[in-house]
Amino acid sequence: MTRVSCNSGFVSSVNHSPPSLRRQAFCYILWKMMTSRDRWRVCKRVCLMFFLAGVTLTIVQRGNISTGPQFQLDRQTRKEPSDETDVQKRGPYTLANRFWKPMKAKKPKQETSTVEEPHHVTQELITKSWDITSANCSANLNFTSTEWFAGLEPTFKQFLLYRHCRFFPMTINHPEKCSGDIYLLMVVKSIITQHDRREVIRKTWGKEQVIDGRKIKTLFLLGASSNEAEKANHQKLLEYEDYIYGDILQWDFMDSFFNLTLKETHFLKWFSTYCPGVRYIFKGDDDVFVSVPNIIEYLEISSDVKNLFAGDVIFKAKPIRKKDNKYYIPQALYNKTHYPPYAGGGGFLMDGPLARKLYSASETLELYPIDDVFLGMCLEVLQVTPIRHNAFKTFGLMRNKKSKLNREPCFFRGMIVVHKLLPPELMAMWKLVNSNLVCSQKVQLL
């Protein structure tokens, strides 16, 4: 590169100038003394330096993003809110930003809760967990060549081919729901797309609360979406719903009518695993009206009953042989004349110790496609007769579906369970029953 040679006068004048001016003068002289080739080299090097600096900055920024924690929905260790009205005060949509954006990594903190749970409950939660981690299950082809199998309808063939697949992994779990002493666990069967039903239940009879010192908790039981095209979207929405409320148990089997029995056995196994301190269970559908005060009143007068199982019990029911009926059962699947006594699946009560016994009994039986009948079979194994009670109306209040009495709030006030009400009907009836309702005659059913 050409050397710079300056006369003494110019150098003297520059030396008496400010530093920034001296730098500019020096660069100007240097640029003028360069050849065109030297100038091109300088420009080329400067442009290369800026390009490399830009590339380096981009890589660093992307590295920071990619090494940040991905969104994780920590279902297993979610902690119970300290205030049951926390979600209501904040509103469910205030949590949206935290859910859809990646969470910042946090160091695990030691629990500092001042409320001590009974030692045996804490120990159970530590040492027990859901032990099914895979769902690899192939069809049982041993009886596919038999004559009786060939004559079955496709749905029953599918059921029998995979009936031996008894347990599946959990996709959403909340073992903390059973921590401590729970007086009543409200368990509701639902499917992913029926979010509106779950929402109304949370606002009405399924609201978690404490009544006279008795703690009441609510859980919803779900399988996987049966809509393959929308399965991913449905699952994401369900996870967001659970992120808000934390009251969903989900297993990785397809939600279908025949798989309701799987939902029954999976809950019994889950309950036996995580719930040593639960005294009573209400289990029902997501389209029923339930009176929690009436449940508590009934449980108080039944506190001395061992192996309590009460509901709308059906005795001497016969299997339905008409193929166009939803509850049709072929002779090859069940050849007895009558079913054992069983409670309608719309809603029933049982005590915690019996639920654990029912799980053990269910392990000795082949799965049956009608869930409430299957539970009756388990009761038969245990030699427990379910109690029929008139306050459980799982087939409606009146036989005549068009009767106005089916929507009479004074009747609802004296019931424990009434089936069937859709969300708007349930909300309207709930408001009526819990208003300053004046009935001409009190219905005595409890």
C-alpha positions as CSV (number, residue, x, y, z in Angstrom):
1,M,0.0,0.0,0.0
2,T,1.3,3.6,-0.8
3,R,3.0,5.3,2.1
4,V,1.7,8.7,3.3
5,S,4.1,11.6,3.3
6,C,2.8,14.9,4.7
7,N,4.5,18.3,4.8
8,S,5.3,19.7,8.2
9,G,2.9,22.7,7.9
10,F,-0.1,20.5,7.3
11,V,0.9,18.1,10.1
12,S,1.4,21.0,12.5
13,S,-2.0,22.4,11.8
14,V,-3.7,19.0,12.1
15,N,-1.9,18.3,15.4
16,H,-3.6,21.4,16.9
17,S,-7.1,20.2,15.8
18,P,-9.5,18.0,17.9
19,P,-8.8,14.2,17.9
20,S,-11.9,13.5,15.7
21,L,-10.8,16.0,13.1
22,R,-7.3,14.7,13.1
23,R,-8.6,11.2,12.4
24,Q,-10.8,12.4,9.6
25,A,-7.9,14.4,8.0
26,F,-5.6,11.4,8.3
27,C,-8.1,9.1,6.6
28,Y,-8.8,11.7,3.9
29,I,-5.1,12.0,3.1
30,L,-4.7,8.2,3.1
31,W,-7.6,7.7,0.7
32,K,-6.3,10.4,-1.7
33,M,-2.8,8.7,-1.8
34,M,-4.3,5.3,-2.6
35,T,-4.5,3.9,-6.1
36,S,-7.8,2.6,-7.5
37,R,-6.6,-0.9,-6.8
38,D,-5.9,-0.2,-3.2
39,R,-9.3,1.5,-2.7
40,W,-11.1,-1.5,-4.2
41,R,-9.3,-3.8,-1.7
42,V,-10.2,-1.6,1.2
43,C,-13.9,-1.5,0.2
44,K,-13.9,-5.2,-0.4
45,R,-12.5,-5.9,3.1
46,V,-14.9,-3.5,4.8
47,C,-17.9,-5.1,3.1
48,L,-16.7,-8.6,4.0
49,M,-16.3,-7.5,7.7
50,F,-19.9,-6.2,7.8
51,F,-21.2,-9.4,6.1
52,L,-19.4,-11.7,8.6
53,A,-20.6,-9.6,11.5
54,G,-24.2,-9.9,10.3
55,V,-24.0,-13.6,9.9
56,T,-22.4,-14.1,13.3
57,L,-25.2,-12.0,15.0
58,T,-27.9,-14.0,13.2
59,I,-26.4,-17.3,14.4
60,V,-26.1,-16.2,18.0
61,Q,-29.7,-15.0,18.0
62,R,-31.0,-18.3,16.6
63,G,-28.9,-20.2,19.0
64,N,-30.4,-18.4,21.9
65,I,-33.9,-19.2,20.6
66,S,-33.3,-22.9,19.8
67,T,-31.6,-23.6,23.1
68,G,-34.4,-22.0,25.0
69,P,-36.9,-24.4,26.6
70,Q,-39.7,-25.7,24.3
71,F,-43.2,-25.5,25.6
72,Q,-43.8,-28.3,28.0
73,L,-47.2,-29.1,29.6
74,D,-46.1,-30.5,33.0
75,R,-49.1,-32.6,33.7
76,Q,-47.6,-34.9,36.3
77,T,-46.4,-32.2,38.7
78,R,-49.0,-29.6,38.4
79,K,-49.8,-28.1,41.8
80,E,-53.3,-27.6,43.1
81,P,-54.3,-23.9,43.2
82,S,-54.3,-22.4,46.7
83,D,-57.7,-20.8,46.0
84,E,-60.5,-22.7,44.2
85,T,-61.8,-19.4,42.8
86,D,-58.4,-18.4,41.4
87,V,-59.4,-19.2,37.8
88,Q,-62.8,-17.4,38.2
89,K,-61.1,-14.2,39.5
90,R,-58.5,-14.1,36.7
91,G,-60.7,-15.5,33.9
92,P,-59.6,-18.4,31.8
93,Y,-58.3,-16.3,28.9
94,T,-55.8,-14.4,31.1
95,L,-53.7,-17.6,30.9
96,A,-53.6,-17.8,27.1
97,N,-50.3,-15.9,26.7
98,R,-48.5,-18.2,29.2
99,F,-49.9,-21.3,27.4
100,W,-49.2,-20.6,23.8
101,K,-45.7,-19.0,24.4
102,P,-42.6,-21.0,25.4
103,M,-42.1,-21.0,29.1
104,K,-38.9,-19.8,30.7
105,A,-36.8,-22.5,32.3
106,K,-37.1,-22.6,36.0
107,K,-35.0,-24.4,38.6
108,P,-37.0,-26.9,40.5
109,K,-38.1,-25.5,43.9
110,Q,-38.6,-27.4,47.0
111,E,-42.2,-27.4,48.3
112,T,-42.7,-25.0,51.2
113,S,-46.4,-25.7,51.8
114,T,-47.5,-25.1,55.4
115,V,-50.3,-27.6,55.1
116,E,-49.1,-31.1,55.9
117,E,-50.9,-34.0,54.4
118,P,-51.2,-37.3,56.2
119,H,-48.0,-39.3,56.0
120,H,-49.6,-42.3,54.4
121,V,-51.1,-40.2,51.6
122,T,-47.8,-38.5,50.8
123,Q,-46.0,-41.9,50.8
124,E,-48.6,-43.4,48.4
125,L,-48.2,-40.5,45.9
126,I,-44.5,-40.9,46.0
127,T,-44.2,-44.6,45.5
128,K,-47.1,-45.2,43.1
129,S,-47.5,-44.1,39.5
130,W,-49.3,-45.1,36.3
131,D,-47.2,-48.0,35.1
132,I,-48.4,-48.4,31.5
133,T,-46.0,-46.7,29.1
134,S,-46.8,-48.2,25.7
135,A,-49.9,-49.3,23.8
136,N,-48.4,-51.9,21.5
137,C,-51.3,-54.3,21.1
138,S,-52.0,-56.6,18.1
139,A,-55.2,-58.3,17.2
140,N,-56.0,-61.7,18.7
141,L,-56.6,-63.9,15.6
142,N,-57.0,-67.2,17.4
143,F,-60.8,-67.4,16.9
144,T,-61.2,-65.6,13.6
145,S,-61.7,-68.9,11.7
146,T,-64.6,-70.0,14.0
147,E,-68.1,-70.1,12.7
148,W,-69.6,-68.0,15.5
149,F,-67.0,-65.2,14.9
150,A,-67.7,-65.1,11.2
151,G,-71.4,-64.4,11.9
152,L,-70.8,-61.3,14.1
153,E,-71.2,-57.7,13.1
154,P,-68.0,-55.7,12.2
155,T,-68.2,-53.7,15.5
156,F,-68.3,-56.8,17.6
157,K,-65.5,-58.4,15.6
158,Q,-63.3,-55.3,16.2
159,F,-64.2,-55.4,19.9
160,L,-63.3,-59.1,20.3
161,L,-60.0,-58.9,18.3
162,Y,-58.7,-56.3,20.8
163,R,-60.5,-57.1,24.0
164,H,-57.3,-58.4,25.5
165,C,-55.8,-54.9,25.3
166,R,-56.8,-53.8,28.8
167,F,-54.6,-50.8,29.7
168,F,-53.2,-47.9,27.8
169,P,-50.7,-45.0,28.7
170,M,-52.0,-41.8,30.2
171,T,-51.6,-38.6,28.2
172,I,-53.0,-36.2,30.9
173,N,-52.8,-37.1,34.6
174,H,-53.5,-35.3,37.8
175,P,-52.6,-37.5,40.8
176,E,-52.5,-34.4,43.0
177,K,-56.3,-34.3,42.8
178,C,-56.4,-37.1,45.3
179,S,-53.9,-35.6,47.8
180,G,-55.2,-35.3,51.3
181,D,-58.6,-36.4,52.7
182,I,-61.3,-36.1,50.0
183,Y,-64.9,-36.7,51.1
184,L,-66.4,-36.9,47.7
185,L,-64.7,-37.3,44.3
186,M,-67.0,-36.3,41.4
187,V,-66.0,-38.3,38.3
188,V,-67.6,-37.4,34.9
189,K,-67.3,-39.4,31.7
190,S,-66.8,-37.1,28.7
191,I,-65.3,-36.9,25.2
192,I,-63.0,-34.2,23.7
193,T,-65.6,-32.4,21.6
194,Q,-68.1,-31.9,24.5
195,H,-66.2,-29.0,26.0
196,D,-69.5,-27.0,26.5
197,R,-70.9,-29.8,28.8
198,R,-67.7,-29.8,30.9
199,E,-67.8,-26.0,31.1
200,V,-71.4,-25.9,32.4
201,I,-70.7,-28.7,34.9
202,R,-67.8,-26.7,36.4
203,K,-70.2,-23.7,36.8
204,T,-72.9,-25.8,38.4
205,W,-72.9,-29.1,40.3
206,G,-69.2,-30.0,39.4
207,K,-67.8,-26.9,41.1
208,E,-65.0,-27.8,43.5
209,Q,-65.9,-26.8,47.0
210,V,-65.8,-27.5,50.7
211,I,-69.2,-28.1,52.4
212,D,-69.2,-28.3,56.2
213,G,-65.5,-29.2,56.2
214,R,-66.0,-31.9,53.5
215,K,-63.7,-31.5,50.5
216,I,-65.3,-32.1,47.1
217,K,-63.1,-32.5,44.0
218,T,-64.1,-33.0,40.3
219,L,-62.4,-35.0,37.5
220,F,-63.3,-35.6,33.8
221,L,-62.4,-38.9,32.1
222,L,-61.5,-38.9,28.5
223,G,-59.9,-41.0,25.8
224,A,-58.4,-39.9,22.5
225,S,-60.4,-38.2,19.7
226,S,-62.1,-40.6,17.3
227,N,-61.8,-38.0,14.5
228,E,-58.5,-38.7,12.9
229,A,-58.7,-35.6,10.6
230,E,-59.1,-33.3,13.6
231,K,-57.3,-35.3,16.3
232,A,-54.3,-33.0,16.6
233,N,-56.4,-29.9,16.9
234,H,-58.8,-31.5,19.3
235,Q,-55.9,-32.6,21.5
236,K,-54.3,-29.2,21.6
237,L,-57.6,-27.6,22.6
238,L,-58.1,-30.2,25.3
239,E,-54.6,-29.6,26.7
240,Y,-55.3,-25.9,26.8
241,E,-58.5,-26.6,28.7
242,D,-56.7,-28.8,31.1
243,Y,-54.0,-26.1,31.5
244,I,-56.7,-23.7,32.7
245,Y,-58.7,-26.1,35.0
246,G,-56.4,-29.0,35.8
247,D,-59.2,-31.5,36.1
248,I,-58.9,-33.9,33.2
249,L,-57.7,-37.5,33.1
250,Q,-57.0,-38.8,29.6
251,W,-55.8,-42.2,28.3
252,D,-54.5,-43.1,24.9
253,F,-57.4,-45.2,23.6
254,M,-60.0,-44.1,21.1
255,D,-63.2,-42.7,22.7
256,S,-66.1,-44.9,21.4
257,F,-69.2,-46.5,22.8
258,F,-67.6,-50.0,23.2
259,N,-64.5,-48.4,24.9
260,L,-66.6,-46.9,27.7
261,T,-65.7,-50.1,29.6
262,L,-62.0,-49.2,29.1
263,K,-62.8,-45.9,30.7
264,E,-64.3,-47.7,33.7
265,T,-61.4,-50.1,34.2
266,H,-58.8,-47.3,33.7
267,F,-60.4,-45.1,36.3
268,L,-60.6,-48.0,38.8
269,K,-56.9,-48.7,38.3
270,W,-56.1,-44.9,38.6
271,F,-58.2,-44.6,41.7
272,S,-56.5,-47.6,43.3
273,T,-53.1,-46.2,42.5
274,Y,-53.5,-42.5,43.6
275,C,-56.5,-42.2,45.9
276,P,-56.0,-43.7,49.4
277,G,-57.8,-40.9,51.1
278,V,-61.0,-40.6,49.1
279,R,-64.1,-41.7,51.1
280,Y,-66.9,-41.6,48.4
281,I,-67.1,-41.4,44.6
282,F,-69.9,-40.1,42.4
283,K,-69.5,-41.3,38.8
284,G,-71.8,-40.1,36.0
285,D,-72.3,-38.8,32.5
286,D,-71.7,-35.2,31.3
287,D,-75.4,-34.6,30.5
288,V,-77.0,-35.1,33.9
289,F,-78.3,-32.8,36.6
290,V,-76.8,-33.6,40.1
291,S,-77.6,-32.2,43.5
292,V,-74.5,-32.3,45.7
293,P,-76.4,-31.3,48.9
294,N,-78.7,-34.3,48.4
295,I,-75.7,-36.6,47.8
296,I,-74.2,-35.5,51.1
297,E,-77.5,-35.9,52.9
298,Y,-77.8,-39.4,51.5
299,L,-74.2,-40.3,52.4
300,E,-74.7,-39.1,56.0
301,I,-77.6,-41.5,56.6
302,S,-75.7,-44.3,54.8
303,S,-72.4,-43.9,56.7
304,D,-72.8,-47.3,58.4
305,V,-73.4,-49.1,55.1
306,K,-70.4,-51.3,54.1
307,N,-69.6,-51.6,50.4
308,L,-72.0,-48.9,49.5
309,F,-73.1,-48.8,45.8
310,A,-76.3,-46.9,45.1
311,G,-78.0,-45.8,42.0
312,D,-80.9,-46.4,39.5
313,V,-80.4,-50.2,39.8
314,I,-81.9,-52.5,37.3
315,F,-82.8,-56.1,38.3
316,K,-83.4,-59.0,36.0
317,A,-82.5,-57.1,32.9
318,K,-82.4,-59.2,29.7
319,P,-79.7,-58.8,27.0
320,I,-81.2,-57.0,23.9
321,R,-81.1,-59.1,20.8
322,K,-82.4,-56.6,18.3
323,K,-79.6,-55.6,15.9
324,D,-80.9,-52.1,15.4
325,N,-80.7,-51.3,19.1
326,K,-77.7,-49.4,20.5
327,Y,-77.3,-52.0,23.3
328,Y,-77.6,-55.1,21.1
329,I,-75.6,-58.0,22.3
330,P,-75.2,-61.2,20.1
331,Q,-75.8,-64.6,21.7
332,A,-72.2,-65.6,21.1
333,L,-71.0,-62.8,23.4
334,Y,-73.4,-63.3,26.3
335,N,-75.6,-66.4,26.4
336,K,-77.3,-66.0,29.8
337,T,-80.9,-65.1,30.2
338,H,-80.4,-62.1,32.6
339,Y,-77.8,-59.6,33.5
340,P,-76.7,-59.3,37.1
341,P,-78.1,-56.3,38.9
342,Y,-76.4,-53.1,37.8
343,A,-76.9,-49.3,38.1
344,G,-77.6,-47.1,35.1
345,G,-74.4,-45.5,34.0
346,G,-75.9,-42.0,34.1
347,G,-74.9,-41.6,37.7
348,F,-74.2,-43.7,40.8
349,L,-72.5,-43.5,44.2
350,M,-70.0,-45.9,45.8
351,D,-67.5,-45.8,48.6
352,G,-63.7,-45.7,48.1
353,P,-62.9,-49.1,49.6
354,L,-65.4,-50.8,47.3
355,A,-63.9,-49.0,44.3
356,R,-60.6,-50.7,45.0
357,K,-62.2,-54.1,45.3
358,L,-64.0,-53.5,42.0
359,Y,-60.7,-53.0,40.3
360,S,-59.4,-56.3,41.6
361,A,-62.7,-58.0,40.5
362,S,-62.4,-56.4,37.0
363,E,-59.1,-58.1,36.5
364,T,-60.7,-61.5,36.8
365,L,-63.3,-60.8,34.0
366,E,-63.2,-60.4,30.2
367,L,-64.1,-56.9,29.1
368,Y,-67.8,-56.4,28.1
369,P,-69.0,-53.8,25.6
370,I,-71.6,-52.2,27.9
371,D,-69.8,-50.5,30.8
372,D,-72.6,-50.3,33.4
373,V,-73.4,-54.0,32.9
374,F,-69.7,-54.8,33.2
375,L,-69.6,-53.1,36.6
376,G,-72.6,-55.1,37.6
377,M,-70.6,-58.3,36.7
378,C,-67.8,-57.0,39.0
379,L,-70.3,-56.5,41.8
380,E,-71.5,-60.0,41.3
381,V,-67.9,-61.3,41.7
382,L,-67.7,-59.5,45.0
383,Q,-71.2,-60.7,46.0
384,V,-72.3,-57.1,46.5
385,T,-75.9,-56.2,45.7
386,P,-76.3,-52.5,44.5
387,I,-78.9,-50.4,46.3
388,R,-81.7,-49.0,44.3
389,H,-82.8,-45.5,45.2
390,N,-85.6,-43.4,43.8
391,A,-83.6,-40.2,43.7
392,F,-81.4,-41.5,40.9
393,K,-83.3,-41.0,37.6
394,T,-80.9,-42.1,34.9
395,F,-83.8,-42.7,32.4
396,G,-85.6,-39.4,33.1
397,L,-88.2,-38.3,35.6
398,M,-91.2,-39.6,33.7
399,R,-91.6,-42.5,31.2
400,N,-93.5,-40.1,29.0
401,K,-90.7,-38.0,27.5
402,K,-93.1,-35.2,26.5
403,S,-94.4,-34.8,30.0
404,K,-93.9,-31.2,31.4
405,L,-93.0,-32.8,34.8
406,N,-89.7,-33.8,33.2
407,R,-88.8,-30.1,33.5
408,E,-90.4,-29.3,36.8
409,P,-87.8,-27.7,39.1
410,C,-89.6,-28.8,42.3
411,F,-89.0,-32.4,41.3
412,F,-85.4,-31.7,40.5
413,R,-84.8,-30.2,43.9
414,G,-85.5,-33.5,45.6
415,M,-83.4,-35.6,43.2
416,I,-79.7,-36.8,43.3
417,V,-79.3,-37.5,39.5
418,V,-81.6,-36.7,36.6
419,H,-80.7,-37.6,33.0
420,K,-80.8,-36.1,30.4
421,L,-80.1,-32.4,30.1
422,L,-78.0,-30.5,27.5
423,P,-75.9,-27.5,28.6
424,P,-78.5,-24.8,28.2
425,E,-81.1,-26.9,29.9
426,L,-78.8,-27.8,32.7
427,M,-77.8,-24.2,33.4
428,A,-81.5,-23.0,33.3
429,M,-82.6,-25.8,35.7
430,W,-79.7,-25.2,38.0
431,K,-80.6,-21.5,38.3
432,L,-84.3,-22.4,39.0
433,V,-83.5,-25.0,41.6
434,N,-81.1,-22.7,43.4
435,S,-83.3,-19.7,43.3
436,N,-86.0,-18.7,45.8
437,L,-88.2,-21.5,44.5
438,V,-91.5,-22.0,46.3
439,C,-93.0,-25.5,45.8
440,S,-96.5,-26.3,46.8
441,Q,-95.5,-29.7,48.1
442,K,-92.1,-31.0,49.0
443,V,-91.0,-34.1,47.2
444,Q,-89.9,-36.6,49.8
445,L,-87.4,-39.0,48.2
446,L,-84.4,-39.0,50.5
